[in-house]
Amino acid sequence: RARSLRPLDEFFIVMCRLRQGFPEDYLAQLFNVSASTVRRIFVTWVNFVSFKFGQINIWPTRKVIDTMPKSFKGRYKST
């Protein structure tokens, strides 16, 4: 399918929707596309980001936790 917007503009739409909560209709009017196009762009980018970053392990290993400073261990005893 041919794109009606540049990828940078699509990414900007997604960030505006996530950060500011702009309605799809508003973004559609702002970028001169349909609301369904905004919806499709949003879903596509969220799926892409989830696929790319979903494999990143956000939890530290036991070795990292054991070497944390005492101030951290004192504040977060259950870690």
N, C-alpha and C positions, 0 to 999 in steps of 0.2 A: 504494500500500500504506500502510495506517495505521501510524504510528509507535508503538511501545510505550514509547519513552523520549524525553525532551527532547533536542534537538540538543546542548545543553551536556553532558548525561550521555554521549551518544554520543562526543563529542569527548574527554571524560575517559577513556572506555574505550580509545580509540585511543592516547591519551598514556600510559596505564598499560601498555598492551601494548608500545608502542615503547620507553619509558624503562625500565620495570622488568621487562619480559618476562613478565608474568603470563600464565599459561595461559588459554586460552579458557574452559575449564570453570570455573575459579575466578572469572573475571569474570562469567560467566553466572550463577553462584550468587550473587555479590555484588549483581548488579543485577536478579535474579529474572527472567531471560530465558533462552532456550535457547542452547546453544553455537553453533548454526547462525546465530542472530540476531547474536551477537557477531562471528562470522566475516563475515557480510554487512555489518555496520556497519563493521568494520575495512577491508574491501576497498573499500567505497563511499567512505569518508573518504580513504583513501590515494589512490585515483584522483582524487578531487576536488582534493586538495592538489597532486597532481602536475599536473593540468590547469591550476590557477590559477597555480602558481609555476614551472612548467616553462619558461615563456617568459622568465624573468628571466635576463639575461646576468650570470654571475658572474665573467667574465674582464675585467680592466681593459683599456682601450685602450692602444695604443702610446704615445700622448701622456701618459697618466697614468703609465705605467711610466717614461718618460723624465724625468719631473719628480719621481720619488721621491727622498727624502733620500739622501745619500751613505752613511749608515750602513746603509740597506736595500740599496743597490747593492753595498756591500762584503760584506755577509753572504750575499746571494743573487745571485751573479754570473751564473748561467745564466738569470736572468729577463730 
